[in-house]
Amino acid sequence: MKSPWGKYRAFIALVFIFFLMSGGVSYGLAKPDTTLPLPSPELPVIGTSENLLQLLAKFRENGLVNDYGTLRALEASPATNKQAANKVESLAGADTQYSQTNVQVKGVDEADLVKTDGKYIYQVNQAKVLIIEAVPADQMKVIAAIEFEDAEFKPIELYLADDNLIVVGSYSRSIPILYDDNQIQAKQRYMPNRFFQSTRGIVYDIKDKSHPVKVRELELEGSYLSSRLVYSSFYLLTNKHLEYYTIQEQPHLTPLWRDTVRGNGMLSEELGKIHYFPDCISPNYLTIAALDLKKPHEKADIHSYLGSGDQVYASLKNIYVAFDRYDYAEMPISNEKIRYRSPDSSTAIYKFSLEPGKVNYYGSGSVPGTILNQFSMDETGDYFRIATTTGEVWRSDQNTSRNNVYILDKDLKTCGKLEDIAPGEKIYSTRFMGDRAYMVTFKKVDPFFVLDMKDPNNPKILGKLKIPGYSDYLHPYDENHIIGFGKDTVQAYTWNGESQAFYQGMKVAVFDVTDVTNPVEMSRVFIGDRGTDSELLRNHKALLFSREKNLLAFPVKVMEIQNNDAGKQNGIPEYGSFAFQGLYIYNIDLINGLQFRGKITHLSVDDYLKSGNNWFDREKIIERTLYIGDTLYTMSPDMIKAHDIWGLWEIDSLPLR
């Protein structure tokens, strides 16, 4: 006789599943998107050495690569308006007691040279990591210096998560490598003179700031691609290039990795467990690892893929890895065939869903053109937005450059697009902000475009502004104002009579987009002459901005033309000579715009007297700035200086060498 329990089991199971999906179990993190499937069963595995060699042979035949040098080496060797406003508010900088790293997405931390918790400053300094007691500012002192056993390990960036400090760095050595085969402590494999490069994430317990304790190490073979910290989950991504001759002789060699929770030995994944992207074969292994800092004894989640990544964007729910793809063709010349890169290009996008301490492959997509950087990508709701450039800026035929925005659904299928923006120019910066996007293209002038992203099926241009110069980085002030950082430009005629745009000094501008059909450059400042540069133009983390404090600051190297009568040579603007390196500080508000407040340098008067045309003491380069309370701190490898944030008078300095 059947048990009466049987007819209730299905119902109880459904109730239990609903309980889990509705958040009945909490990880202390944002709830994962329960609509996301498990890793796609359609993504094939490499399986065998023979299949790997066949895949790479296909790659060489098709020539689908992201870099011509790599090919030659192989041959030779939606959100609501309220949500959008909240996002902008967070990016503009809340009035906290201390500043934080300037990141792209609220809640998704990015590694940097310097971090602070409001009392201590943590700094990557040469081959060490310093912990500095920064409060009170007139009694600053180094209380700990983390040094590393391996001289070949170089710290690059840091994360700070409660009582954990994560040091991300690179390790490289050209020595005989001895490691275990396929995670089995048995057969040993010995390879003489192999160049080994890896990326490490080292976690320290810093409850006692003066005595950091190493908790665990995560090491992935390959060069550092990117990383993120989402709540307590740390994600690390690397690229491992496959050397042609090595892989021909030993195709079974797969990326090594080490997680000290499992042991100190280097381990490798079996080819039968490594997936590949069939639409984008590349001689490279992309490895993604995740660990939960709240579970220090839990094994890291590590996956390797035959494929590559160029740029990484991360939201609270997903990580997107973008890879530039170029087509190559053959042109017969005399009795030979010359391989060349065609103007056709595309970007492959791989989506990985995030869970606490875990990462799962979700799916892939593709759009025409290539992207500039992580700010070319954005996620809002279930949609992914991406800005690309197709063609070549130097061409004047049908293959000239064009700029585009594509909107993809959660399965990375294109549902909306806006193409052929500013033909003949290329993207210099993009910023997605809620229902809008801002794009700067450039060739001779700077068109600043305002784009409507409200309807994912029908993006459109709302307005544009043409001005001299360009912006490399766009930062939100509020929902109707955005700050652009770039270069001023002038048009000049070269020796052959052709008109070209030549960059000059640095330019900072505030754009008012209240009237989206008529954006206005409401304020602007210029810094230095031709040759002036700032890391901010390449790295957004060099910016310190607080709307509540009306504060804008960034490091800059200023070049100035000493002879006022000079300026052009053969019609081309001259470069300036070295005049300053340090921090420029501005007041910023919507009434007075940008107002210069002052500057701070770590170079002495004697240093400036000794400096050459483009040489000075590199140890005294101000790399970052932050504030704690009403104190502004500037950091270089040589020292930390503390200044009053309002009057900019110096409180104290702390030598670090």
C-alpha positions as CSV (number, residue, x, y, z in Angstrom):
1,M,0.0,0.0,0.0
2,K,1.3,3.5,-0.9
3,S,2.2,5.8,1.9
4,P,-0.1,8.9,2.3
5,W,3.2,10.9,2.7
6,G,3.9,10.4,-1.0
7,K,1.3,12.8,-2.3
8,Y,2.5,15.6,-0.1
9,R,6.2,15.4,-0.9
10,A,6.0,17.3,-4.1
11,F,4.1,20.1,-2.4
12,I,6.5,20.3,0.5
13,A,9.5,20.4,-1.9
14,L,8.0,23.3,-3.8
15,V,7.3,25.2,-0.5
16,F,10.9,24.6,0.5
17,I,12.3,25.8,-2.8
18,F,10.1,28.9,-2.6
19,F,11.5,29.5,0.9
20,L,15.1,29.4,-0.3
21,M,14.4,31.6,-3.3
22,S,12.6,34.2,-1.2
23,G,15.6,34.8,1.0
24,G,15.0,32.3,3.8
25,V,18.7,31.8,4.0
26,S,20.9,34.9,4.3
27,Y,24.6,35.1,3.5
28,G,25.0,38.6,4.8
29,L,25.3,39.7,1.2
30,A,23.0,41.0,-1.6
31,K,20.7,38.2,-2.5
32,P,21.8,36.4,-5.6
33,D,19.6,36.7,-8.7
34,T,17.7,33.4,-8.5
35,T,16.7,33.7,-12.1
36,L,20.3,33.0,-13.1
37,P,20.9,29.4,-14.3
38,L,23.8,27.2,-13.3
39,P,26.9,27.3,-15.5
40,S,25.8,26.7,-19.1
41,P,26.0,22.9,-20.0
42,E,26.4,24.1,-23.6
43,L,29.9,25.4,-22.9
44,P,32.2,22.6,-24.1
45,V,35.3,21.3,-22.4
46,I,38.7,20.9,-24.0
47,G,38.9,17.3,-23.0
48,T,42.1,16.1,-24.5
49,S,45.5,17.4,-25.6
50,E,44.7,16.5,-29.2
51,N,41.5,18.6,-29.1
52,L,43.5,21.6,-27.6
53,L,45.9,21.5,-30.4
54,Q,43.1,21.3,-33.0
55,L,41.4,24.3,-31.3
56,L,44.7,26.4,-31.4
57,A,45.2,25.3,-35.1
58,K,41.7,26.7,-35.8
59,F,42.7,29.9,-34.1
60,R,45.8,30.2,-36.3
61,E,43.8,29.4,-39.4
62,N,41.1,32.0,-38.7
63,G,43.4,34.6,-37.2
64,L,40.9,35.8,-34.7
65,V,43.1,37.6,-32.2
66,N,43.2,40.7,-30.1
67,D,46.7,41.7,-30.9
68,Y,48.8,41.4,-34.1
69,G,51.9,40.9,-32.1
70,T,50.4,37.8,-30.5
71,L,49.7,36.4,-33.9
72,R,53.2,37.0,-35.1
73,A,54.6,35.5,-31.9
74,L,52.6,32.4,-32.5
75,E,53.7,32.1,-36.1
76,A,57.3,32.6,-35.1
77,S,57.0,31.0,-31.8
78,P,16.7,48.8,-16.4
79,A,16.8,51.0,-13.2
80,T,14.1,53.4,-12.0
81,N,14.7,57.1,-11.9
82,K,15.0,57.0,-8.1
83,Q,17.5,54.1,-8.3
84,A,19.5,56.1,-10.8
85,A,19.5,59.1,-8.6
86,N,20.7,57.1,-5.7
87,K,23.5,55.7,-7.8
88,V,24.6,59.2,-8.8
89,E,24.4,60.3,-5.2
90,S,26.7,57.5,-4.2
91,L,29.2,58.2,-7.0
92,A,29.3,61.9,-6.1
93,G,30.5,61.0,-2.7
94,A,28.5,61.0,0.6
95,D,29.6,63.2,3.4
96,T,31.5,60.5,5.4
97,Q,34.3,61.0,7.9
98,Y,36.9,59.8,5.5
99,S,37.2,59.3,1.7
100,Q,37.1,56.1,-0.1
101,T,38.5,54.8,-3.4
102,N,36.8,56.4,-6.4
103,V,35.0,53.3,-8.0
104,Q,32.7,52.8,-10.9
105,V,29.8,51.1,-9.2
106,K,28.6,51.6,-5.6
107,G,29.2,48.6,-3.4
108,V,31.8,47.1,-5.9
109,D,35.2,48.0,-4.5
110,E,38.3,48.3,-6.7
111,A,41.8,47.7,-5.6
112,D,44.2,50.7,-5.2
113,L,47.6,51.8,-4.0
114,V,46.1,53.4,-0.9
115,K,43.2,52.6,1.5
116,T,42.0,54.1,4.8
117,D,39.6,53.1,7.5
118,G,39.4,56.6,9.0
119,K,42.3,56.2,11.4
120,Y,44.9,54.2,9.6
121,I,46.3,54.5,6.1
122,Y,47.4,51.4,4.2
123,Q,49.9,52.0,1.4
124,V,51.7,50.0,-1.2
125,N,55.2,51.4,-1.0
126,Q,57.8,49.9,-3.3
127,A,58.1,46.2,-2.3
128,K,56.3,46.7,1.1
129,V,52.9,47.5,2.4
130,L,52.9,50.1,5.2
131,I,50.3,50.6,7.9
132,I,50.4,54.2,9.1
133,E,48.6,55.6,12.1
134,A,47.3,58.8,10.6
135,V,45.2,60.3,13.4
136,P,46.0,62.6,15.0
137,A,47.7,64.1,12.0
138,D,50.5,65.8,14.0
139,Q,51.6,62.4,15.4
140,M,51.6,60.2,12.3
141,K,53.8,57.1,12.5
142,V,54.4,53.8,10.7
143,I,53.2,51.0,13.0
144,A,53.8,48.1,10.7
145,A,55.5,47.2,7.5
146,I,54.5,44.0,5.7
147,E,57.5,42.6,3.9
148,F,57.3,39.5,1.7
149,E,59.4,36.3,1.8
150,D,59.7,36.0,-2.0
151,A,61.8,38.9,-3.4
152,E,60.2,38.2,-6.8
153,F,56.7,39.1,-5.4
154,K,55.7,42.8,-6.1
155,P,52.7,44.2,-4.4
156,I,50.4,46.2,-6.8
157,E,47.2,47.1,-5.0
158,L,45.2,46.7,-1.8
159,Y,41.7,46.0,-0.5
160,L,40.4,46.8,2.9
161,A,37.4,44.7,4.2
162,D,36.7,45.1,7.9
163,D,39.5,43.4,9.7
164,N,41.0,42.0,6.5
165,L,43.7,43.5,4.3
166,I,44.1,41.9,0.8
167,V,47.4,42.5,-1.0
168,V,47.2,41.9,-4.7
169,G,50.6,41.5,-6.5
170,S,52.6,39.8,-9.2
171,Y,55.2,37.1,-9.0
172,S,57.5,36.1,-11.8
173,R,60.6,34.0,-12.0
174,S,62.5,32.2,-14.7
175,I,63.6,29.1,-12.9
176,P,63.0,25.3,-12.9
177,I,59.5,24.7,-11.7
178,L,58.5,21.7,-9.7
179,Y,54.8,21.0,-9.1
180,D,52.2,18.3,-8.7
181,D,50.4,16.8,-11.7
182,N,46.7,17.1,-11.7
183,Q,46.3,17.6,-8.0
184,I,47.8,14.2,-7.2
185,Q,50.7,14.0,-4.7
186,A,52.5,11.4,-6.8
187,K,54.1,11.8,-10.2
188,Q,56.3,14.9,-10.4
189,R,56.8,17.0,-13.5
190,Y,60.0,19.0,-14.0
191,M,60.4,21.7,-16.6
192,P,63.8,23.5,-16.9
193,N,63.9,27.3,-17.6
194,R,60.2,27.9,-17.8
195,F,59.2,31.5,-17.2
196,F,56.6,31.4,-14.5
197,Q,54.3,34.4,-13.9
198,S,51.5,34.5,-11.4
199,T,49.1,36.8,-9.5
200,R,48.6,36.5,-5.8
201,G,45.9,37.7,-3.4
202,I,47.3,37.5,0.1
203,V,44.8,38.0,3.0
204,Y,45.9,39.4,6.3
205,D,44.1,39.7,9.6
206,I,44.6,43.2,10.8
207,K,42.7,43.3,14.1
208,D,46.0,44.2,15.7
209,K,47.2,46.8,13.2
210,S,50.8,46.7,14.5
211,H,51.0,42.9,14.0
212,P,49.2,41.8,10.7
213,V,48.8,38.0,10.5
214,K,48.7,36.2,7.2
215,V,45.5,34.2,6.9
216,R,45.7,32.7,3.5
217,E,47.1,33.0,0.0
218,L,45.4,32.6,-3.4
219,E,47.8,32.3,-6.4
220,L,46.8,32.1,-10.0
221,E,49.2,31.5,-12.8
222,G,49.1,34.4,-15.4
223,S,49.3,38.1,-15.5
224,Y,46.9,40.3,-13.5
225,L,43.8,41.2,-15.4
226,S,41.5,42.7,-12.7
227,S,39.9,42.1,-9.4
228,R,36.8,43.2,-7.4
229,L,35.5,43.1,-3.8
230,V,31.7,42.7,-3.4
231,Y,30.8,42.8,0.3
232,S,33.0,40.0,1.7
233,S,33.6,38.2,-1.6
234,F,37.0,38.7,-3.4
235,Y,37.2,38.0,-7.1
236,L,40.5,37.7,-9.0
237,L,41.1,37.4,-12.7
238,T,44.2,36.5,-14.7
239,N,45.4,35.8,-18.2
240,K,47.9,33.1,-19.0
241,H,49.3,33.3,-22.5
242,L,50.1,30.0,-24.2
243,E,53.6,29.8,-25.7
244,Y,53.3,28.1,-29.1
245,Y,56.3,25.8,-28.9
246,T,55.7,24.8,-25.3
247,I,52.1,23.9,-26.0
248,Q,53.0,21.9,-29.0
249,E,55.4,19.8,-27.0
250,Q,53.4,19.6,-23.8
251,P,49.7,20.5,-24.5
252,H,48.6,18.9,-21.3
253,L,50.2,21.8,-19.3
254,T,47.3,23.8,-17.8
255,P,47.3,26.9,-15.6
256,L,48.7,26.4,-12.1
257,W,47.0,27.7,-9.0
258,R,47.5,27.6,-5.3
259,D,45.0,28.0,-2.4
260,T,46.6,27.6,0.9
261,V,43.4,26.3,2.4
262,R,44.0,23.2,0.2
263,G,47.8,23.2,0.9
264,N,50.9,25.0,-0.2
265,G,51.6,23.0,-3.4
266,M,50.8,24.3,-6.9
267,L,47.9,22.5,-8.5
268,S,46.6,22.3,-12.0
269,E,43.2,21.6,-13.6
270,E,42.6,18.6,-15.9
271,L,41.9,19.4,-19.6
272,G,38.7,17.5,-19.1
273,K,37.4,20.1,-16.7
274,I,38.5,23.3,-18.6
275,H,35.9,24.9,-20.8
276,Y,36.4,26.9,-23.9
277,F,34.5,29.6,-25.7
278,P,33.7,28.1,-29.1
279,D,33.0,31.5,-30.8
280,C,36.3,33.0,-29.6
281,I,39.3,30.6,-29.6
282,S,42.4,32.3,-28.2
283,P,45.8,31.0,-27.2
284,N,45.3,32.0,-23.6
285,Y,43.8,30.7,-20.4
286,L,41.4,33.1,-18.5
287,T,41.2,32.1,-14.8
288,I,38.6,33.5,-12.4
289,A,38.7,32.8,-8.7
290,A,36.4,33.7,-5.8
291,L,36.7,33.4,-2.1
292,D,34.5,34.6,0.9
293,L,36.5,36.5,3.5
294,K,33.9,35.5,6.1
295,K,34.7,31.9,5.5
296,P,38.5,31.7,5.7
297,H,38.6,28.0,5.9
298,E,36.4,27.4,2.8
299,K,38.1,26.5,-0.5
300,A,38.4,29.1,-3.2
301,D,36.1,28.7,-6.2
302,I,38.5,28.5,-9.2
303,H,37.7,28.1,-12.9
304,S,39.9,28.3,-16.0
305,Y,38.7,28.8,-19.6
306,L,40.5,28.6,-22.9
307,G,40.0,32.3,-23.8
308,S,41.1,35.8,-22.9
309,G,39.9,39.1,-21.4
310,D,40.9,42.7,-22.1
311,Q,38.5,44.7,-19.9
312,V,36.4,43.9,-16.8
313,Y,33.2,45.4,-15.6
314,A,31.5,44.3,-12.4
315,S,28.1,45.0,-10.8
316,L,26.7,43.6,-7.5
317,K,25.4,40.6,-9.4
318,N,27.7,39.9,-12.3
319,I,31.2,40.2,-13.7
320,Y,31.5,40.9,-17.5
321,V,34.8,40.1,-19.3
322,A,35.2,41.8,-22.7
323,F,37.6,40.6,-25.3
324,D,38.6,42.5,-28.5
325,R,38.4,40.4,-31.7
326,Y,40.0,41.4,-35.0
327,D,39.6,39.6,-38.3
328,Y,42.7,38.9,-40.4
329,A,42.8,38.4,-44.1
330,E,45.5,37.5,-46.7
331,M,46.6,39.8,-49.5
332,P,48.6,38.3,-52.4
333,I,51.7,40.4,-53.2
334,S,54.1,39.0,-55.8
335,N,54.5,35.3,-54.9
336,E,53.7,35.7,-51.3
337,K,50.6,36.2,-49.2
338,I,50.7,38.9,-46.6
339,R,48.4,38.7,-43.6
340,Y,46.8,41.9,-42.6
341,R,44.2,43.1,-40.1
342,S,40.9,43.9,-41.7
343,P,38.8,46.9,-40.4
344,D,36.2,44.5,-39.1
345,S,36.3,44.0,-35.4
346,S,34.0,42.9,-32.6
347,T,33.9,42.5,-28.8
348,A,33.1,39.2,-27.2
349,I,31.4,39.5,-23.8
350,Y,31.4,36.8,-21.2
351,K,29.0,37.0,-18.3
352,F,29.7,35.4,-14.9
353,S,27.1,35.5,-12.1
354,L,28.3,36.2,-8.6
355,E,27.4,34.4,-5.4
356,P,29.1,34.7,-2.0
357,G,32.6,33.3,-2.6
358,K,31.6,31.8,-5.9
359,V,31.4,32.7,-9.6
360,N,29.5,30.9,-12.3
361,Y,29.6,31.2,-16.1
362,Y,26.3,32.5,-17.3
363,G,26.6,33.1,-21.1
364,S,28.2,35.2,-23.8
365,G,27.4,37.7,-26.4
366,S,29.0,39.8,-29.1
367,V,28.7,43.3,-30.5
368,P,30.5,45.1,-33.4
369,G,33.5,47.2,-32.6
370,T,35.9,47.4,-29.8
371,I,35.7,49.2,-26.4
372,L,38.0,51.7,-24.7
373,N,37.9,50.7,-21.0
374,Q,35.7,49.5,-18.2
375,F,33.6,52.6,-18.4
376,S,32.5,51.5,-21.9
377,M,30.3,49.0,-20.1
378,D,27.4,49.2,-17.6
379,E,24.6,47.1,-16.1
380,T,21.2,48.5,-15.1
381,G,18.5,46.1,-14.0
382,D,18.5,43.2,-16.4
383,Y,20.2,45.1,-19.2
384,F,23.9,45.5,-20.2
385,R,25.0,48.6,-22.1
386,I,28.2,48.8,-24.1
387,A,29.8,51.6,-26.2
388,T,32.2,50.6,-29.1
389,T,34.1,52.1,-32.0
390,T,34.2,50.3,-35.4
391,G,36.5,51.0,-38.3
392,E,39.6,53.1,-38.4
393,V,39.9,56.8,-37.5
394,W,42.5,57.4,-40.2
395,R,40.4,56.1,-43.0
396,S,38.0,58.2,-45.1
397,D,36.2,55.5,-47.0
398,Q,33.3,53.2,-45.9
399,N,35.6,51.8,-43.3
400,T,36.1,55.0,-41.4
401,S,35.5,54.9,-37.7
402,R,32.0,55.1,-36.2
403,N,30.8,54.9,-32.7
404,N,28.0,52.9,-31.3
405,V,26.0,52.0,-28.2
406,Y,24.3,48.6,-27.8
407,I,21.9,47.4,-25.2
408,L,21.7,43.7,-24.4
409,D,19.2,41.7,-22.4
410,K,20.2,39.5,-19.5
411,D,21.1,36.7,-22.0
412,L,23.4,39.1,-23.8
413,K,21.1,39.3,-26.9
414,T,21.0,42.7,-28.5
415,C,17.6,44.5,-28.0
416,G,18.5,48.1,-28.8
417,K,21.3,49.9,-30.6
418,L,22.4,53.4,-31.7
419,E,25.1,53.3,-34.4
420,D,27.1,55.6,-36.6
421,I,27.8,58.3,-34.1
422,A,30.5,60.9,-35.1
423,P,31.9,59.2,-38.2
424,G,35.6,59.7,-38.5
425,E,36.2,60.0,-34.8
426,K,36.6,57.6,-31.9
427,I,35.5,57.3,-28.3
428,Y,37.7,59.0,-25.7
429,S,35.4,58.5,-22.8
430,T,31.9,57.2,-21.8
431,R,29.8,57.3,-18.7
432,F,26.5,55.6,-18.2
433,M,24.3,57.2,-15.5
434,G,20.9,55.7,-15.0
435,D,18.6,56.6,-17.9
436,R,21.4,58.6,-19.6
437,A,24.8,58.0,-21.1
438,Y,27.5,60.6,-21.9
439,M,30.0,60.1,-24.7
440,V,33.0,62.0,-25.8
441,T,34.5,61.4,-29.3
442,F,37.4,63.2,-30.8
443,K,39.5,63.8,-33.9
444,K,39.9,67.6,-34.1
445,V,37.1,68.9,-31.8
446,D,35.3,67.3,-28.8
447,P,31.7,66.4,-29.4
448,F,30.1,65.8,-26.0
449,F,27.0,63.7,-26.6
450,V,24.0,63.2,-24.3
451,L,22.3,59.9,-24.9
452,D,18.8,58.7,-23.9
453,M,19.0,55.1,-22.5
454,K,15.5,55.0,-20.9
455,D,14.0,52.7,-23.6
456,P,16.4,49.8,-23.9
457,N,14.9,49.0,-27.3
458,N,15.4,52.5,-28.7
459,P,18.4,54.5,-27.4
460,K,18.8,57.9,-29.0
461,I,20.8,61.1,-29.0
462,L,19.3,63.9,-27.0
463,G,21.9,66.6,-27.6
464,K,25.5,67.4,-28.2
465,L,28.1,70.1,-27.6
466,K,31.2,70.7,-29.8
467,I,34.2,72.3,-28.1
468,P,38.0,72.2,-28.4
469,G,39.8,69.5,-26.6
470,Y,38.6,66.2,-25.2
471,S,37.8,64.3,-22.0
472,D,39.5,61.1,-21.1
473,Y,37.4,60.6,-18.0
474,L,33.9,61.6,-17.0
475,H,32.8,61.8,-13.4
476,P,29.2,62.6,-12.2
477,Y,28.7,65.7,-10.0
478,D,24.9,65.1,-9.8
479,E,22.1,63.9,-12.1
480,N,22.4,67.0,-14.2
481,H,26.1,67.9,-14.1
482,I,29.2,65.9,-15.1
483,I,32.9,66.7,-14.8
484,G,35.3,66.0,-17.7
485,F,39.0,65.5,-17.3
486,G,41.2,65.6,-20.4
487,K,43.4,67.8,-22.6
488,D,43.0,71.1,-24.4
489,T,43.8,71.0,-28.1
490,V,44.6,73.4,-30.9
491,Q,44.5,73.0,-34.6
492,A,47.7,73.5,-36.5
493,Y,49.0,72.7,-40.0
494,T,51.8,70.2,-40.5
495,W,54.6,70.4,-43.0
496,N,52.4,68.9,-45.8
497,G,49.6,71.5,-45.2
498,E,47.3,69.1,-43.4
499,S,45.2,70.4,-40.5
500,Q,45.6,68.3,-37.3
501,A,44.7,68.7,-33.6
502,F,47.5,68.8,-31.1
503,Y,46.9,68.4,-27.5
504,Q,48.0,71.1,-25.1
505,G,47.8,71.2,-21.3
506,M,45.2,69.5,-19.1
507,K,41.6,70.6,-19.1
508,V,38.9,70.2,-16.5
509,A,35.3,71.1,-17.4
510,V,31.9,71.0,-15.8
511,F,29.0,70.2,-18.2
512,D,25.5,71.3,-17.4
513,V,23.0,68.8,-19.0
514,T,19.9,70.1,-17.3
515,D,18.6,70.9,-20.8
516,V,19.6,67.6,-22.4
517,T,19.0,69.0,-25.9
518,N,21.5,71.8,-25.2
519,P,24.4,70.8,-23.0
520,V,26.6,73.6,-21.8
521,E,30.2,73.8,-20.6
522,M,29.5,75.9,-17.5
523,S,33.0,76.1,-16.1
524,R,36.5,75.1,-17.2
525,V,40.1,75.4,-16.1
526,F,43.4,74.7,-17.9
527,I,46.6,73.4,-16.4
528,G,50.1,73.9,-17.9
529,D,51.2,73.5,-21.5
530,R,51.8,70.7,-24.0
531,G,53.2,67.7,-22.1
532,T,51.2,68.3,-18.9
533,D,49.9,64.9,-17.7
534,S,48.0,63.3,-14.8
535,E,47.4,59.6,-13.9
536,L,43.7,60.5,-13.6
537,L,43.5,60.6,-17.4
538,R,44.2,56.9,-17.3
539,N,43.2,55.8,-13.8
540,H,40.0,57.1,-12.2
541,K,41.2,56.0,-8.8
542,A,43.6,59.0,-8.8
543,L,40.6,61.4,-8.2
544,L,39.5,62.7,-4.9
545,F,36.0,64.3,-5.1
546,S,33.5,65.3,-2.4
547,R,30.4,67.3,-3.4
548,E,29.6,68.1,0.3
549,K,33.1,69.5,0.9
550,N,33.1,71.2,-2.5
551,L,36.4,69.4,-3.0
552,L,38.1,68.3,-6.2
553,A,41.8,67.2,-6.1
554,F,44.1,65.1,-8.2
555,P,47.9,64.6,-8.9
556,V,49.4,66.3,-11.9
557,K,52.7,66.8,-13.6
558,V,52.8,70.3,-15.0
559,M,54.9,71.3,-18.1
560,E,55.2,75.0,-19.0
561,I,56.8,76.9,-21.9
562,Q,59.3,79.2,-20.3
563,N,59.7,81.6,-23.2
564,N,56.4,83.4,-23.6
565,D,57.3,84.4,-27.2
566,A,57.8,80.7,-28.1
567,G,55.0,78.3,-28.6
568,K,55.2,76.8,-32.1
569,Q,57.9,75.2,-34.1
570,N,57.1,74.6,-37.8
571,G,53.5,75.2,-37.0
572,I,53.4,72.5,-34.3
573,P,53.0,73.5,-30.6
574,E,56.1,73.0,-28.5
575,Y,56.4,70.9,-25.4
576,G,56.8,72.6,-22.1
577,S,59.5,72.1,-19.6
578,F,59.0,70.5,-16.2
579,A,57.6,73.0,-13.7
580,F,55.6,71.1,-11.0
581,Q,54.5,67.7,-9.7
582,G,52.0,67.3,-7.0
583,L,48.4,67.8,-6.1
584,Y,46.0,70.4,-7.6
585,I,43.1,71.3,-5.3
586,Y,39.9,73.1,-6.5
587,N,36.6,74.3,-5.0
588,I,33.7,73.1,-7.0
589,D,30.0,74.1,-6.8
590,L,27.2,75.0,-9.2
591,I,27.4,78.7,-8.6
592,N,31.1,79.5,-9.0
593,G,32.1,76.4,-10.9
594,L,35.8,75.4,-10.6
595,Q,38.0,77.7,-8.4
596,F,41.6,76.9,-7.9
597,R,42.4,76.7,-4.2
598,G,46.1,75.7,-4.1
599,K,48.6,72.9,-4.7
600,I,50.8,70.6,-2.6
601,T,54.1,69.1,-3.6
602,H,56.6,66.7,-2.0
603,L,59.5,68.1,-3.9
604,S,61.7,70.6,-2.2
605,V,63.0,73.9,-3.6
606,D,66.3,72.1,-4.1
607,D,64.6,69.3,-5.9
608,Y,63.1,71.7,-8.4
609,L,66.5,73.4,-8.9
610,K,68.1,70.1,-9.7
611,S,65.3,68.8,-11.9
612,G,65.9,68.5,-15.7
613,N,63.6,69.2,-18.6
614,N,61.5,66.1,-17.7
615,W,63.4,64.6,-14.7
616,F,62.8,64.8,-11.0
617,D,62.9,62.6,-8.0
618,R,60.4,59.9,-8.8
619,E,60.2,58.8,-5.2
620,K,58.5,62.1,-4.4
621,I,55.7,61.8,-6.9
622,I,52.4,62.3,-5.2
623,E,50.3,59.3,-6.3
624,R,47.2,59.6,-4.2
625,T,45.3,61.9,-1.8
626,L,42.6,61.2,0.7
627,Y,40.9,63.0,3.6
628,I,40.1,61.9,7.2
629,G,37.9,64.4,8.9
630,D,39.2,67.9,8.1
631,T,42.7,66.7,7.2
632,L,44.0,66.2,3.7
633,Y,46.7,63.6,3.2
634,T,49.0,63.3,0.2
635,M,51.0,60.1,-0.4
636,S,54.2,59.4,-2.3
637,P,56.8,56.6,-1.9
638,D,59.0,59.1,0.0
639,M,56.5,60.6,2.5
640,I,53.0,61.4,3.7
641,K,52.0,65.0,4.3
642,A,49.0,66.2,6.2
643,H,47.3,69.5,5.5
644,D,44.3,71.3,6.8
645,I,41.6,70.6,4.3
646,W,40.2,74.2,4.4
647,G,43.3,76.4,4.8
648,L,45.8,73.9,3.2
649,W,48.4,74.8,5.7
650,E,50.8,71.9,6.5
651,I,50.2,70.1,9.8
652,D,53.0,67.6,9.6
653,S,54.9,65.2,7.3
654,L,56.1,61.7,7.8
655,P,59.2,60.3,6.0
656,L,58.7,56.8,4.7
657,R,62.3,56.0,3.5
